[in-house]
Amino acid sequence: MSSLSPVTASDLLFVSCVSNWDVARQRLLASPCLQPGALPLVLHANVASAAEAVNAVLDSGPQARWLVWLHQD
Protein backbone atom coordinates (compact mmCIF):
# COMPACT_ATOMS: atom_id res chain seq x y z
CA MET A 1 0.00 0.00 0.00
CA SER A 2 1.49 3.36 -0.98
CA SER A 3 1.22 6.47 1.12
CA LEU A 4 0.22 9.83 -0.27
CA SER A 5 1.97 13.00 0.72
CA PRO A 6 -0.18 15.72 2.28
CA VAL A 7 -1.85 18.15 -0.09
CA THR A 8 -0.69 21.76 0.17
CA ALA A 9 -2.05 24.91 -1.46
CA SER A 10 0.67 24.72 -4.13
CA ASP A 11 -0.70 21.30 -5.17
CA LEU A 12 -4.07 22.82 -6.11
CA LEU A 13 -5.31 24.70 -9.15
CA PHE A 14 -8.90 25.94 -9.02
CA VAL A 15 -10.69 26.17 -12.37
CA SER A 16 -14.13 27.42 -13.37
CA CYS A 17 -16.10 28.20 -16.49
CA VAL A 18 -17.81 31.56 -16.39
CA SER A 19 -20.92 32.27 -18.44
CA ASN A 20 -22.19 35.14 -16.30
CA TRP A 21 -19.62 37.50 -14.75
CA ASP A 22 -22.14 39.07 -12.37
CA VAL A 23 -22.95 35.66 -10.87
CA ALA A 24 -19.27 34.70 -10.72
CA ARG A 25 -18.38 37.96 -8.92
CA GLN A 26 -21.26 37.71 -6.45
CA ARG A 27 -20.71 34.05 -5.58
CA LEU A 28 -17.51 32.34 -6.69
CA LEU A 29 -15.17 35.31 -6.50
CA ALA A 30 -16.66 36.42 -3.18
CA SER A 31 -15.24 33.31 -1.51
CA PRO A 32 -12.53 34.23 1.02
CA CYS A 33 -10.21 31.48 -0.20
CA LEU A 34 -10.38 32.76 -3.78
CA GLN A 35 -9.37 36.34 -3.10
CA PRO A 36 -6.49 37.61 -5.26
CA GLY A 37 -3.23 36.00 -4.27
CA ALA A 38 -4.83 33.41 -1.98
CA LEU A 39 -4.97 30.33 -4.23
CA PRO A 40 -4.35 29.84 -7.96
CA LEU A 41 -7.52 30.28 -9.98
CA VAL A 42 -8.10 29.96 -13.73
CA LEU A 43 -11.36 31.20 -15.22
CA HIS A 44 -12.56 30.29 -18.71
CA ALA A 45 -15.18 32.57 -20.20
CA ASN A 46 -17.27 32.09 -23.30
CA VAL A 47 -16.30 28.48 -23.89
CA ALA A 48 -18.64 26.25 -25.83
CA SER A 49 -18.54 23.52 -23.18
CA ALA A 50 -16.90 22.49 -19.94
CA ALA A 51 -14.91 19.96 -21.99
CA GLU A 52 -13.33 22.84 -23.91
CA ALA A 53 -12.14 24.37 -20.64
CA VAL A 54 -10.92 20.98 -19.34
CA ASN A 55 -8.87 20.44 -22.48
CA ALA A 56 -7.43 23.96 -22.37
CA VAL A 57 -6.26 23.47 -18.79
CA LEU A 58 -4.83 20.01 -19.44
CA ASP A 59 -3.10 21.22 -22.62
CA SER A 60 -1.42 24.02 -20.66
CA GLY A 61 0.52 21.45 -18.62
CA PRO A 62 -0.48 22.63 -15.15
CA GLN A 63 2.10 22.16 -12.39
CA ALA A 64 -0.57 21.44 -9.78
CA ARG A 65 -1.11 17.87 -8.60
CA TRP A 66 -4.85 18.43 -8.26
CA LEU A 67 -7.27 20.37 -10.44
CA VAL A 68 -10.33 21.50 -8.50
CA TRP A 69 -13.28 22.33 -10.74
CA LEU A 70 -15.70 24.93 -9.37
CA HIS A 71 -19.11 26.08 -10.54
CA GLN A 72 -19.50 29.84 -10.91
CA ASP A 73 -22.42 29.96 -8.51
N, C-alpha and C positions, 0 to 999 in steps of 0.2 A: 504494500500500500504506500503510495507516495504522499508526501506532505506538501501542502501549498503554502507559499509565503504569504504573509499578511498583505492585504490590499491597502495601498496608500493613495492619497489624492493624485499623485503623479501617475498612477496606474489607470486613471479614469479619464475618459473623454465623453462629455455629454453632447448629444446630438438631437436636434429637433427639426422637423419640417414646419415652416410657418406659412400659413395661407391667409392669416389675418393678423396684421401687426398690432392692432389695438388689443386683441385678445392676448397675444403673446406678451405684450408689455404689462397688461393688467394682471396676468396670472403667472405665466412661466418666468418672465424676467423680474417679477416682484419677489421671487423666492430668495431668501437671505443667502442661501448657499450658491446662488448663481449671479451674485453681484459682480461687477467688473473686477477681475483679478483674483476672485475667490477660487474658482475651478474652471478648467478649460471647457469652453462651450462653442459648438459649431452650429450655426443656423442655416438651413437651406430654404430659400424662399422661391416661390413660383416654380416648383418642380412638378412634373406631370404625375409623379407617384412617389410613394415612400421608397420603392425599390430604386428609383433614380438617385435619391439621396443616399441610400445604403451603398450603392455602387460607387458614388462619388467619394464617399468617406473611405471605403475600402481601397479604392484606386489611389488615394492620396498617401497610402502607406503610413497610417497613424502609428505613433510610438507607444500609445497607451495599450496596456494589457486588456483592458475592458472598455467596450463601447456601451454607453448607457443611453438608450433611446427614450426620449421624453415626448409627451404630447404637449402641444402649445397651450392647452387649457387645463 
